[in-house]
Amino acid sequence: MAVFTSITFDDLSTWLKQFNLGQLLEFQGISSGVTNTNYLVTTDSNKYILTIFEDTHIEELPFFIDLMAYLANKGLACPEPILNKNKQYLTIIKNKPGLIVSFLSGHEKKEVISNNCFAVGMSLASFHTKAKDFPKVRENSRGLDWINTTFFQLKEYLSEKNIKIIKEEYAFQKEHFKDNLPKGLIHADLFTDNVLFDGDMVSGMIDLYYACTDNYIYDISITINDWCINDDGEIDSKKIEAFMRGYESIRTLETDEIESLPIYLRFAALRFWVSRLQDFHNARNGEEVTIKDPNHFKNILLKRQEFKHYD
């Protein structure tokens, strides 16, 4: 989430007339994230989140919107897309596709403890199981091929040391990557800033715009790499144990998945290191934009290369 497209009170007030959401009272930009423009919108009836899509191809958007609507209907705590008066979800604002969704109460956890990891594990497994019968499929657009292509686009900006690390890890993944594991719809971006808590309970899972069809253990690895670590990026044994207990209270992992965890932890770290390098070296202008440090995931990758197994 970020703010790349500026709007005025009048712009938004006029746009909202297409909905039955009441009169606009106020709105403010949301700075976290790097992909789309987001605003918190308050009307005299409720609060909402407006997303203006910057890069996502419009033909891809129905997948994400339908998935959110499907999961919300299944009782998962995620944003619910709102139809306009013409029964459409997407409406153009400032020449770009705009979507307004329900506002979820709660707050991001700034300091993560084991109990939070247990709750997130349960929520991720609930996402996987509730999305199991979703009829649409979307290939992971940021898999190994994307990593390789993006890496070559970035090489001119990278040090020889970083080039060597990425090339060697890519070769490792090509050799060891397993694709015959349980798969389905995954969130693919369940970082701490994409989970809301009300006390000790998860009140919302947000930002589903990287959701795709892939191995569940990959989604688990992405989540562990952000939730179950200590300050220096090492896996925290109490946090990962709590996360796994939470996850397996909803969905039992297969032996092959557990054995593949070290590989996928490395793959998830590589994917987000390359992604953050891309964002860093191709930063876009905007009013409120968060550019995250690529070295965070370089450090995590190096540490995951030493992680051998989960007991």
PyMOL commands that set and color helices and strands:
alter all, ss='L'
color gray80, all
select helices_A, chain A and resi 9-16+58-73+114-130+144-157+160-176+192-194+216-227+237-248+255-281+295-304
alter helices_A, ss='H'
color red, helices_A
select strands_A, chain A and resi 24-29+37-43+47-52+91-93+96-102+183-186+195-198+201-205+212-215
alter strands_A, ss='S'
color yellow, strands_A
deselect
rebuild
show_as cartoon
